[in-house]
Amino acid sequence: MLAAFGAMIAGGGCASGDPAFDSIRSNPSPELVGVANRSVDIDRNMAVVSDQNLRMLTNDLNRMFLFDSPSYLSPWNIVSTTGQP
């Protein structure tokens, strides 16, 4: 096993296709758009925030149109039809 490892090191092992120093110096972080985010990370965050905002808007509209809970103005007990206690 030690001989195979030595042959791999002597043969170059992982030394194929090293990037040139100039390409690294000109753009040391090619995947990053911001300080720590890639473009796919930014797109994912925007999708999550948009989804949360739309769900909150739906809740706000339900409250505004009084659809969030039944009315308590009736003198009779109303059976809950939502299935929730």
Residue, then its C-alpha position, 0 to 999 in steps of 0.5 A: m500500500l505504501a508503494a502504491f501511494g509512493a507511485m501516485i505521488a511520484g507520478g503526479g497524482c492530482a497535479s493535472g490541470d492546475p489553474a494559472f496564477d493570473s486567472i486566480r489573481s484576477n478573480p479569486s472567488p468566481e462563484l461568489v456574487g456578494v460577500a458570502n453568497r452565490s447566485v443560486d443562494i441569493d435566488r433561493n433566499m429570494a424565493v423563500v422570502s417571497d413565499q413567506n411574504l405571500r403567505m403573510l399577505t394571505n393571512d392579513l387579507n383574511r383578517m381584513f375581510l374577517f375570514d380568520s375566525p367566525s363571528y361571535l355575534s350569534p346568541w346560539n352556539i355554532v358548531s366548529t366545522t374546521g375540524q380544529p378544537 
